[in-house]
Amino acid sequence: MSLNQNKIRKIENIEEVHLEELYLAENELTKISGLTNLPFLRTLDLSRNNITYLRGLEFVQNLRFLNLSLNKIEKILQLRYVENLELLTELDMCFNPIQNKKHYRIQVLFHIPQLRMLDGVDIIAEEKVKAENLHGIDKNDRSTIF
């Protein structure tokens, strides 16, 4: 018997279920789907999967805590799928290739300014100021900040 036979490969059959927490860590998920009608979901753990893209998370409007650690997320652009989740205050993306991006924390905060904690570390006021100025028009201001 293969150890992988009991791993979940696709999120399905949970629409319209009253879920507040969903733990799908240590599976074989490659994409995020099946989360479109979960209005009570506040905690989602998708750590230790093979996720590259965050499309599908934009529908989870009441999400507060999201664990995406130990996946394969590389691009800052993927944050567009979670940047409109107004209640999201804790995000864990530890051990993803995205962490190797220059100014990773500041870029994440630019896209998700309401975060209070990123990768298990509290957000400090200085980081929020840098994030606000990250895409500023004045190059001199940016070079001074960084």
N, C-alpha and C positions, 0 to 999 in steps of 0.2 A: 504494500500500500504506500503510495506516494504521500509525502508530507504536504504537498501543495493541493491535494484534493479538497481540503476543507477551507481553502482560501477564497475570499470573495473577489470576483473579477469585475462585477458590475453592480452599481447601486440600483435596486429596483424594488417595486411593490411596497413602497413606504409612503406614497403620496396620501395626503389627507389623514395621516396617523398623528395623533397628539404626542409628538416627541419634543422634549425640551433638551435632551442630550443624546448625541449619537456618536458612538465610538467604533470606528472602522479601522483602527490601527493594525499594522502587520498583516496586510492583505496584498492582493495583486491588482489593485485599482490603477488604471492608467489614465482615466478621464473621470470628470465629475459630472454625474447626471442623476436624474431621479430625485432631485431636491426641490422641485418647483413649487410644491404646495405643502410646505411645512412651516406654517406661520408661528409656531411656538418654539422652534429650534433656536436655542441660545448657545449651545456648546457643540462644537463639531471637531472630532479628532480623526484626521486622515493621515496621521504620521505613519512612517515606515511602509509606504506604498511606492508606486512608480509613476506618480503624477508629474506631468510636465506643464500642463495648461490649467488655468483656474476658471475657465469658462464653465458656467453652471452654478457658481457660487453667488452670482449677482441676484439670484432669486430668493436667497435666504436673508430676508430683510431684518429679522430680529437677532441675528447672530452677534454674540458678544465676545466669544472666545473661539479662536480658530487655530488648531495645531496642524501644521503642514510640514513639520520637521522630518528629516530623512526621506525626502522625495527627490525629484529631478528638475525642480523649477530653476530655470536659468535666466529668464528675461524679466526686467523691471516692468516692461509693457504689460505683463500678465496681471499686474496690480489693478489694471482698469476694471477687472471683474469684481473687485472687492472694495474699490474706492468709494462707492456710493452706499456702502453698508454703514449707515450713520451710527449704529449702536456698537460697532466693532471696536473694542478697546484693548484686546489682547490678541497678539498674533505671534505665533512661533514658526519661524522658517529656518531653524537651525539645521545645519548639515545639508543645505541645498546649494547648488552651484551659484545661485543668485547672491549668496553672501560674499562671494569674491569680487563683486562689482565695486568699483570705486565709489566711495561715499554711500554705500549700501543703506545704512540706517537713515541717513538724511533723505535719500530718495524715497524710501518707504514712507517716511513721515510726510514728505511732500504730497504723496498720493493719498495717504490715510492720516490726516492731521489729528484726528480725535484719539489716536492710539495712546494708551497710558503705559503699555508694556510691549516690548518687542524682543523676542528671543529670550524671554525670562529676565530681561533687564528693564528697569523703570526708565521711562523717557524723561529727560531733564529739559528744563526750559531753554537752555542754550541750543539743544538739538532742534527744538521747534522753531526757534528764530532762524537758524541756518536753513532749515527746510523751507521756510517761507521765502527766504532770499535765494534759494537754489536756482530757480529759473528766472531770476531778476534780469531786467533789461541792461543794467549797468555792469559791464565786465569788470570794472575796477572794484566795485563793491563785492562781486563774487570772488575775485582773487584775494581781497583783503580777508574775507570770511574764511576761505579755505587755505 
